[in-house]
Amino acid sequence: MSEGHIDVDLCYLRKNPVDERIFSAFVEHLGNVIYNGIYNPSQVTSNEDGFRTDVIDLVKELNISRIRYPGGNFACSYNWEDTVGPLAERPVRSDLAWTQTEPNIVGLAEFEKWVNAIGSKLLLTVNASTRGAMDAANEVEYCNREKGTWYSDLRRRHGHANPYDIKDWCIGNEVDGPWNIGMKKADIYGWDAKEIAKAMRRIDPNIQLVAVGSSGTQLDTYLTWDRTVLENVYNYVDMLSLHRYLGMDGIEDPTTYDKYDPRDYLELSARFERNIKDVIAACDYVKGVQHSNKTMYISIDEYNTVDVPSVNNETSRQNEIREPWQIGPASHTPGMSLEATLLYGLAMITILRHSDRVHIACQSILVNGGGLVMCEQNDDAWVNGTYYIFKDCSRYGRGKIVDQKSYATEYPTKSFGTACGIDSVCVWHESERELDVLAVNKTAERMNFSLNAVNFHDLKPINHLVLTAPKLTSRNSLECPDTLKPVTIHDIACTGSAIKCEFAPYSWNVLRLQA
């Protein structure tokens, strides 16, 4: 048996609650995410608008705060004007980002219907790669001005009398990446982003803006990009973006860890945490240099885990080869293993731990492509194990973080030195008088877990949610959709402020306690 312990004191309750936008997701015109995923008029469950209701029903349960759209790399050649107005007048375009054909059947108005159906709000990305300030300002005018100007009245002629009233906007996507059409140098993008921000805010001064931060730690420009961009835009935007796909080839140097060793693979969450701290440091450096009193926050525009490929099959979703110029090509991505699901849980714990500076986080991608919800063209929708992790965090993470001290059995790793057997975050819900502990047992052994909660008065157990499986390679699929699914147990023993229970080997755990 391994050991794990947390000390938590209500006196160390953070002042501000977790920003609801941390529980957001990302949807892009990529592969079969939109066409044949979210939108498929021929599928048996689809509604009168062509959207799959089985997907809608599953996504609604996640209580997603924002949907970042339409890209992603898709935004680099995106003309927002193509996506509005009568369908018969919309052009069919070549999508240069993904070498697909974009019919513009699902445009701004259609996607807003889908976002409303799932109970969320839009976070729009403007094209800052191949378009400029006036294009972005015109898009804000179309979306947010009530009436009386060309673009606001155009929206009304298109049948949308009320403004979309979109308050969160990204100024481009991964403009530093050599894969991006319209890649820019940091000083050029920084200047452009400043002018775009000025123009957008002239139309609507109440919007929040996210500038493009470094797209990955693997780039030679990592952090120097962030510094240079911030030197231009610090007083004009609210957040700087960060993207991270834990375990993706090309980001994680394969010579620096063993992806087939679960101890190494799960420690990739420590690199994610270092990435967040690095970007915060870059923000605070520019704050100091500019003698500013403003705090720059972080938007993790895109994050997910990439599964460990089998030894005999090195194909992963980012390297999948498709025939070009299709509409909604199938991806045939397998379900996420328990190992990848636990790493996803560790990533979400890391985000919540840094929620004092991280104000937006968008899971990527929501549907298909290793997403939370999976569906082929004519098959039933099913969910990955990561779906339940996000659902638990969305349900039990919307409170105030209580800073903690944790101790656990340590073990050696090949590449990261000594690792701790547990990672966790504690969330306090004042109105419900409920303390929730989100934790991952990273060890292959059962864990004797204990918690000492100071200044919470006597705690009483509500329940213990557990997600685990017999093998780290276990995963959900269309044929076996419930292999990874949480169960509720009642094994929590409370004596005053002392709590004890057991964590299964390699498991995601939520402890719910009433004060």
C-alpha positions as CSV (number, residue, x, y, z in Angstrom):
1,M,0.0,0.0,0.0
2,S,1.2,3.5,-0.8
3,E,0.4,6.5,1.4
4,G,-1.1,9.9,0.6
5,H,-2.0,12.8,2.8
6,I,-3.3,16.4,2.4
7,D,-3.3,19.2,5.0
8,V,-5.8,22.0,4.1
9,D,-6.7,25.0,6.2
10,L,-9.7,27.3,5.4
11,C,-7.6,30.3,6.5
12,Y,-5.7,29.8,3.2
13,L,-8.8,30.2,1.1
14,R,-8.2,32.2,-2.1
15,K,-10.1,35.5,-2.4
16,N,-11.6,35.0,-5.8
17,P,-13.5,32.0,-7.1
18,V,-12.3,30.0,-10.2
19,D,-13.3,31.8,-13.4
20,E,-16.1,29.9,-15.0
21,R,-14.3,30.3,-18.4
22,I,-11.8,27.7,-17.2
23,F,-14.5,25.1,-18.0
24,S,-14.5,25.9,-21.8
25,A,-13.8,23.9,-24.9
26,F,-12.5,24.3,-28.4
27,V,-14.2,23.4,-31.7
28,E,-12.6,23.9,-35.1
29,H,-13.4,23.2,-38.7
30,L,-11.0,20.3,-38.7
31,G,-11.6,16.7,-39.9
32,N,-15.0,15.5,-38.9
33,V,-15.4,17.8,-35.9
34,I,-18.1,20.0,-37.5
35,Y,-19.2,18.2,-40.6
36,N,-20.2,14.5,-39.9
37,G,-19.6,15.2,-36.2
38,I,-21.6,18.0,-34.7
39,Y,-23.5,18.6,-37.9
40,N,-24.9,15.7,-40.0
41,P,-28.4,16.2,-41.4
42,S,-28.6,12.5,-42.5
43,Q,-27.9,11.0,-39.1
44,V,-31.0,9.6,-37.4
45,T,-30.7,11.8,-34.3
46,S,-30.3,15.1,-36.1
47,N,-32.7,17.9,-35.5
48,E,-34.3,20.3,-38.0
49,D,-31.0,22.4,-38.1
50,G,-28.9,19.3,-39.0
51,F,-27.2,19.0,-35.6
52,R,-26.9,15.6,-33.9
53,T,-29.0,15.7,-30.7
54,D,-27.1,12.7,-29.2
55,V,-24.0,14.9,-29.3
56,I,-25.9,17.9,-27.9
57,D,-27.3,15.9,-25.0
58,L,-23.9,14.6,-24.0
59,V,-22.2,18.0,-24.3
60,K,-25.0,19.7,-22.3
61,E,-24.1,17.6,-19.3
62,L,-20.6,19.2,-19.2
63,N,-21.9,22.7,-18.5
64,I,-19.3,24.3,-20.8
65,S,-18.9,28.0,-20.2
66,R,-17.4,29.1,-23.6
67,I,-16.8,27.5,-27.0
68,R,-13.8,28.8,-28.8
69,Y,-14.5,28.9,-32.5
70,P,-13.8,28.7,-35.5
71,G,-10.1,27.9,-35.1
72,G,-7.4,27.1,-34.5
73,N,-5.3,27.0,-37.6
74,F,-8.5,27.2,-39.6
75,A,-8.6,30.8,-38.6
76,C,-5.5,31.7,-40.6
77,S,-7.3,31.9,-43.9
78,Y,-10.8,32.5,-42.5
79,N,-13.1,35.1,-44.0
80,W,-15.9,35.6,-41.5
81,E,-18.1,37.3,-44.2
82,D,-18.2,33.9,-46.0
83,T,-20.1,32.4,-43.1
84,V,-23.0,34.8,-42.8
85,G,-26.2,35.5,-44.9
86,P,-28.2,33.1,-47.1
87,L,-26.6,29.7,-47.6
88,A,-27.1,29.9,-51.4
89,E,-24.8,33.0,-51.5
90,R,-22.0,31.6,-49.4
91,P,-18.8,30.6,-51.3
92,V,-17.2,27.2,-51.1
93,R,-13.6,27.8,-50.1
94,S,-10.3,25.9,-50.0
95,D,-9.2,25.6,-46.3
96,L,-5.5,26.2,-46.5
97,A,-4.8,25.1,-42.9
98,W,-6.1,21.5,-43.2
99,T,-6.3,21.1,-47.0
100,Q,-10.0,20.5,-46.8
101,T,-13.0,22.0,-48.6
102,E,-15.1,24.4,-46.6
103,P,-18.7,24.6,-47.8
104,N,-19.6,27.3,-45.2
105,I,-22.9,25.5,-44.5
106,V,-22.2,25.8,-40.8
107,G,-21.5,29.5,-40.3
108,L,-21.8,32.0,-37.5
109,A,-25.6,31.9,-37.2
110,E,-25.8,28.1,-37.4
111,F,-23.0,27.6,-34.9
112,E,-24.6,30.0,-32.5
113,K,-27.7,27.9,-32.5
114,W,-25.6,24.9,-31.6
115,V,-23.9,26.8,-28.8
116,N,-27.2,28.0,-27.5
117,A,-28.5,24.4,-27.6
118,I,-25.7,23.2,-25.3
119,G,-26.1,26.1,-22.9
120,S,-22.8,27.9,-23.6
121,K,-21.4,31.1,-25.1
122,L,-19.1,31.9,-28.0
123,L,-15.4,32.8,-27.8
124,L,-14.5,33.9,-31.3
125,T,-11.1,33.9,-33.0
126,V,-10.4,36.6,-35.6
127,N,-8.0,36.0,-38.5
128,A,-4.8,37.9,-37.5
129,S,-2.6,35.9,-40.0
130,T,-3.9,37.0,-43.4
131,R,-6.3,39.8,-42.5
132,G,-6.1,43.0,-40.4
133,A,-7.6,45.5,-38.0
134,M,-10.6,46.7,-40.1
135,D,-11.7,43.1,-40.8
136,A,-11.7,42.3,-37.1
137,A,-13.5,45.6,-36.2
138,N,-16.1,44.9,-38.9
139,E,-16.7,41.4,-37.4
140,V,-17.2,42.9,-33.9
141,E,-19.6,45.5,-35.4
142,Y,-21.6,42.7,-37.1
143,C,-21.7,40.6,-33.9
144,N,-22.1,43.2,-31.2
145,R,-23.5,46.6,-32.4
146,E,-27.2,46.7,-32.1
147,K,-28.2,48.7,-35.3
148,G,-27.6,51.8,-37.3
149,T,-24.3,50.9,-39.0
150,W,-23.5,48.9,-42.2
151,Y,-22.5,45.7,-40.5
152,S,-25.0,45.7,-37.7
153,D,-27.8,46.4,-40.2
154,L,-26.4,43.6,-42.4
155,R,-26.8,41.2,-39.5
156,R,-30.4,42.3,-39.1
157,R,-31.0,41.8,-42.8
158,H,-29.6,38.3,-42.3
159,G,-32.4,37.6,-39.8
160,H,-30.5,38.1,-36.6
161,A,-32.2,41.2,-35.0
162,N,-30.4,41.0,-31.7
163,P,-26.6,41.3,-31.4
164,Y,-24.6,38.1,-30.7
165,D,-23.0,40.1,-27.9
166,I,-19.8,38.1,-27.9
167,K,-17.5,39.3,-25.1
168,D,-14.4,37.1,-25.4
169,W,-12.2,37.3,-28.5
170,C,-8.8,35.8,-29.6
171,I,-6.6,37.9,-31.8
172,G,-5.4,35.1,-34.1
173,N,-4.1,31.7,-33.5
174,E,-0.5,30.2,-33.4
175,V,0.8,33.0,-35.6
176,D,4.4,32.1,-34.5
177,G,4.1,28.5,-35.9
178,P,5.8,27.7,-39.2
179,W,2.8,25.5,-40.0
180,N,0.6,28.6,-40.0
181,I,-0.4,30.3,-43.2
182,G,0.5,33.9,-42.5
183,M,3.2,33.2,-39.9
184,K,4.7,36.4,-38.5
185,K,7.7,37.5,-36.5
186,A,7.0,38.5,-32.9
187,D,7.4,42.3,-33.3
188,I,5.2,42.3,-36.4
189,Y,2.5,40.3,-34.8
190,G,2.7,42.4,-31.6
191,W,2.3,45.6,-33.6
192,D,-0.6,44.1,-35.6
193,A,-2.3,42.7,-32.5
194,K,-2.1,46.1,-30.9
195,E,-3.8,47.8,-33.8
196,I,-6.4,45.1,-34.1
197,A,-7.2,45.4,-30.4
198,K,-7.5,49.2,-30.7
199,A,-9.9,48.8,-33.6
200,M,-12.0,46.1,-32.0
201,R,-12.3,48.1,-28.8
202,R,-13.4,51.2,-30.6
203,I,-16.5,49.2,-31.6
204,D,-17.0,47.5,-28.3
205,P,-14.9,48.7,-25.3
206,N,-16.4,46.0,-23.1
207,I,-14.9,42.9,-24.8
208,Q,-12.0,40.9,-23.4
209,L,-9.1,40.2,-25.8
210,V,-6.5,37.4,-25.9
211,A,-3.2,37.9,-27.7
212,V,-1.3,35.0,-29.2
213,G,1.4,33.6,-26.9
214,S,4.1,31.1,-27.8
215,S,2.5,28.0,-29.4
216,G,4.9,25.5,-27.9
217,T,8.0,25.0,-25.8
218,Q,9.6,23.2,-28.8
219,L,9.9,26.4,-30.8
220,D,13.2,28.4,-30.8
221,T,11.2,31.5,-30.1
222,Y,9.6,30.2,-26.9
223,L,9.1,33.0,-24.3
224,T,11.1,35.5,-26.4
225,W,7.9,35.6,-28.6
226,D,5.8,36.1,-25.5
227,R,8.0,38.9,-24.2
228,T,8.2,40.8,-27.5
229,V,4.4,40.5,-28.1
230,L,3.6,41.7,-24.6
231,E,5.9,44.7,-25.0
232,N,3.6,45.8,-27.8
233,V,0.2,44.8,-26.5
234,Y,0.4,44.8,-22.7
235,N,-1.9,47.8,-22.3
236,Y,-4.3,46.7,-25.0
237,V,-5.3,43.1,-24.2
238,D,-6.4,41.1,-21.1
239,M,-4.8,37.7,-21.6
240,L,-2.0,35.9,-23.3
241,S,-2.6,32.5,-24.8
242,L,-0.9,29.2,-24.1
243,H,-1.3,26.0,-26.0
244,R,-0.3,22.5,-24.8
245,Y,-0.9,19.0,-26.0
246,L,0.7,16.8,-23.4
247,G,2.4,13.8,-25.0
248,M,2.3,15.1,-28.6
249,D,5.2,14.1,-30.8
250,G,7.1,17.3,-31.9
251,I,6.3,19.0,-28.6
252,E,7.7,16.4,-26.1
253,D,11.3,15.6,-27.1
254,P,11.3,11.7,-27.3
255,T,14.9,11.7,-26.1
256,T,13.9,13.4,-22.8
257,Y,11.4,10.8,-21.5
258,D,10.1,7.3,-22.0
259,K,6.5,7.5,-23.3
260,Y,6.0,3.8,-22.8
261,D,6.8,4.1,-19.1
262,P,3.6,5.2,-17.2
263,R,5.7,6.9,-14.5
264,D,7.4,9.1,-17.1
265,Y,4.3,9.7,-19.1
266,L,2.2,10.9,-16.1
267,E,5.0,13.3,-15.1
268,L,4.4,15.3,-18.3
269,S,1.9,17.2,-16.1
270,A,5.0,18.7,-14.4
271,R,6.2,20.0,-17.7
272,F,2.8,21.5,-18.3
273,E,3.0,23.2,-14.9
274,R,6.4,24.6,-15.7
275,N,5.0,25.9,-19.1
276,I,2.3,27.8,-17.2
277,K,4.8,29.3,-14.7
278,D,7.2,30.3,-17.6
279,V,4.4,32.3,-19.3
280,I,3.3,33.9,-16.1
281,A,7.0,34.9,-15.5
282,A,7.2,36.5,-19.0
283,C,4.0,38.4,-18.3
284,D,5.3,39.7,-15.0
285,Y,8.7,40.6,-16.5
286,V,7.0,42.9,-19.0
287,K,4.7,44.3,-16.2
288,G,7.8,45.2,-14.3
289,V,9.7,46.7,-17.2
290,Q,6.7,48.8,-18.2
291,H,6.0,49.9,-14.5
292,S,2.5,48.7,-15.0
293,N,-0.1,48.0,-12.2
294,K,-2.0,45.7,-14.6
295,T,-1.9,42.0,-14.2
296,M,-1.9,39.9,-17.4
297,Y,-3.9,36.7,-17.2
298,I,-3.5,33.5,-19.1
299,S,-5.8,31.9,-21.6
300,I,-5.0,28.2,-22.3
301,D,-6.7,28.3,-25.6
302,E,-6.1,24.7,-26.4
303,Y,-5.1,21.7,-24.2
304,N,-5.5,18.0,-24.2
305,T,-3.5,14.8,-23.8
306,V,-2.2,12.7,-26.6
307,D,-2.4,9.0,-26.0
308,V,0.5,6.7,-25.9
309,P,0.7,4.8,-29.2
310,S,1.2,1.1,-29.1
311,V,4.6,-0.3,-29.7
312,N,3.4,-1.8,-33.0
313,N,1.5,1.3,-34.1
314,E,3.1,4.7,-33.9
315,T,0.2,6.4,-35.7
316,S,-1.2,9.2,-33.6
317,R,-4.0,11.6,-34.3
318,Q,-1.8,14.6,-35.2
319,N,0.1,12.5,-37.9
320,E,-2.9,10.9,-39.5
321,I,-2.8,11.2,-43.3
322,R,-6.0,12.1,-45.1
323,E,-7.0,12.6,-48.7
324,P,-7.0,16.4,-49.3
325,W,-9.9,18.6,-50.1
326,Q,-12.6,16.5,-48.5
327,I,-15.6,17.8,-46.5
328,G,-15.6,16.3,-42.9
329,P,-13.2,13.5,-43.5
330,A,-13.4,10.7,-40.9
331,S,-10.5,10.5,-38.4
332,H,-11.1,7.0,-36.9
333,T,-9.4,8.0,-33.7
334,P,-9.4,5.3,-31.0
335,G,-10.6,5.9,-27.5
336,M,-8.3,7.4,-24.9
337,S,-6.6,4.9,-22.6
338,L,-6.9,5.1,-18.8
339,E,-3.2,6.3,-18.8
340,A,-4.1,9.3,-21.1
341,T,-7.3,9.9,-19.1
342,L,-5.3,10.2,-15.8
343,L,-2.8,12.6,-17.4
344,Y,-5.8,14.6,-18.5
345,G,-7.0,14.7,-14.9
346,L,-3.5,15.8,-13.8
347,A,-3.7,18.6,-16.4
348,M,-7.0,19.9,-15.2
349,I,-5.8,19.8,-11.6
350,T,-2.8,21.9,-12.7
351,I,-5.0,24.4,-14.4
352,L,-7.2,24.7,-11.3
353,R,-4.1,25.1,-9.1
354,H,-3.1,28.1,-11.2
355,S,-6.6,29.6,-11.6
356,D,-5.4,32.8,-9.9
357,R,-3.7,33.6,-13.2
358,V,-5.4,31.2,-15.7
359,H,-8.8,32.7,-16.5
360,I,-9.7,30.7,-19.7
361,A,-9.0,27.1,-20.5
362,C,-10.4,25.4,-23.6
363,Q,-10.3,21.6,-23.9
364,S,-9.3,20.7,-27.4
365,I,-11.1,19.3,-29.4
366,L,-14.5,18.8,-27.9
367,V,-15.9,16.4,-30.5
368,N,-13.9,13.7,-32.3
369,G,-10.1,13.8,-32.8
370,G,-9.3,12.6,-29.3
371,G,-12.1,14.7,-27.9
372,L,-14.5,14.3,-25.0
373,V,-17.4,13.1,-27.3
374,M,-16.8,10.7,-30.2
375,C,-19.0,9.9,-33.2
376,E,-18.6,8.4,-36.6
377,Q,-20.8,9.6,-39.4
378,N,-23.7,7.1,-38.9
379,D,-22.9,5.5,-35.6
380,D,-24.0,6.3,-32.0
381,A,-22.1,8.9,-30.0
382,W,-20.0,7.7,-27.1
383,V,-17.6,9.4,-24.7
384,N,-13.9,9.1,-23.7
385,G,-12.9,8.7,-20.1
386,T,-11.7,12.3,-20.2
387,Y,-15.4,13.3,-20.6
388,Y,-16.0,12.3,-17.0
389,I,-12.9,14.1,-15.7
390,F,-14.0,17.3,-17.4
391,K,-17.6,16.8,-16.0
392,D,-16.3,16.3,-12.5
393,C,-14.1,19.4,-12.7
394,S,-16.9,21.5,-14.2
395,R,-19.3,20.3,-11.5
396,Y,-17.0,20.4,-8.4
397,G,-14.3,22.9,-9.4
398,R,-16.5,26.0,-9.5
399,G,-15.6,27.4,-6.2
400,K,-12.6,28.9,-4.3
401,I,-9.3,27.0,-4.3
402,V,-7.9,26.3,-0.8
403,D,-4.1,26.1,-0.8
404,Q,-2.9,22.8,0.5
405,K,0.2,20.8,1.5
406,S,0.3,17.2,0.2
407,Y,2.6,14.3,1.1
408,A,2.7,10.9,-0.5
409,T,4.8,7.8,-1.2
410,E,7.6,8.8,-3.6
411,Y,9.0,6.6,-6.4
412,P,11.8,7.0,-9.0
413,T,11.2,7.8,-12.6
414,K,13.5,7.3,-15.6
415,S,13.6,11.0,-16.6
416,F,12.1,13.2,-13.9
417,G,13.9,12.1,-10.7
418,T,11.7,11.3,-7.7
419,A,8.0,11.8,-8.2
420,C,5.1,12.1,-5.7
421,G,2.4,9.5,-5.8
422,I,-0.5,12.0,-5.6
423,D,-1.6,15.2,-7.2
424,S,-4.6,17.1,-6.0
425,V,-6.5,20.3,-5.6
426,C,-9.1,21.3,-3.0
427,V,-12.2,23.5,-3.8
428,W,-14.5,25.1,-1.2
429,H,-18.1,25.9,-2.0
430,E,-19.3,28.5,0.5
431,S,-23.0,28.4,-0.2
432,E,-23.2,24.6,-0.1
433,R,-20.7,24.3,2.7
434,E,-19.0,21.7,0.7
435,L,-15.3,20.8,0.4
436,D,-14.3,18.8,-2.7
437,V,-11.0,17.1,-3.2
438,L,-10.0,16.2,-6.8
439,A,-7.0,13.8,-6.8
440,V,-5.1,11.3,-8.9
441,N,-3.3,8.3,-7.5
442,K,-0.3,8.0,-9.8
443,T,0.9,4.8,-8.3
444,A,0.3,1.2,-9.2
445,E,-0.7,0.4,-5.6
446,R,-3.7,1.0,-3.5
447,M,-3.3,4.2,-1.5
448,N,-4.2,4.8,2.2
449,F,-5.4,8.4,1.9
450,S,-5.9,10.8,4.7
451,L,-6.8,14.5,4.9
452,N,-6.6,16.9,7.8
453,A,-9.0,19.8,7.3
454,V,-8.4,22.7,9.7
455,N,-11.1,25.4,10.5
456,F,-13.8,23.5,8.5
457,H,-15.5,22.3,11.7
458,D,-16.7,18.7,11.6
459,L,-16.8,17.2,8.2
460,K,-19.3,14.6,7.0
461,P,-18.9,12.4,3.9
462,I,-21.1,12.8,0.9
463,N,-19.5,10.3,-1.5
464,H,-16.4,9.2,-3.2
465,L,-16.3,9.1,-7.0
466,V,-13.7,6.9,-8.6
467,L,-12.6,6.3,-12.2
468,T,-10.2,3.5,-12.8
469,A,-9.8,0.2,-14.8
470,P,-7.9,-3.0,-14.5
471,K,-5.3,-2.0,-17.1
472,L,-3.7,1.3,-18.1
473,T,-4.5,0.5,-21.7
474,S,-8.2,0.1,-21.0
475,R,-10.3,2.5,-23.1
476,N,-13.9,3.3,-24.2
477,S,-15.1,2.5,-27.7
478,L,-18.3,2.4,-29.7
479,E,-18.6,-1.3,-28.9
480,C,-17.6,-0.9,-25.2
481,P,-18.5,2.6,-24.2
482,D,-18.5,2.1,-20.5
483,T,-15.1,0.6,-19.9
484,L,-13.9,3.9,-18.3
485,K,-16.8,5.3,-16.3
486,P,-16.8,6.6,-12.7
487,V,-18.5,4.7,-9.9
488,T,-19.7,6.1,-6.5
489,I,-18.6,4.4,-3.3
490,H,-19.1,5.3,0.3
491,D,-15.8,4.5,2.0
492,I,-14.9,7.9,3.6
493,A,-14.4,7.8,7.4
494,C,-14.6,11.2,9.1
495,T,-13.6,11.9,12.7
496,G,-13.9,15.6,13.3
497,S,-11.4,17.2,10.9
498,A,-9.6,13.9,10.0
499,I,-10.7,12.0,6.9
500,K,-9.6,8.6,5.7
501,C,-10.3,6.4,2.7
502,E,-8.6,4.3,0.0
503,F,-7.6,5.3,-3.5
504,A,-7.5,2.5,-6.1
505,P,-4.3,2.1,-8.1
506,Y,-4.0,4.5,-11.0
507,S,-7.2,6.3,-10.3
508,W,-9.1,9.6,-10.6
509,N,-10.9,10.5,-7.3
510,V,-13.4,13.1,-6.2
511,L,-14.0,13.3,-2.4
512,R,-17.1,15.3,-1.5
513,L,-17.3,16.4,2.1
514,Q,-20.0,18.4,3.9
515,A,-19.0,21.0,6.6
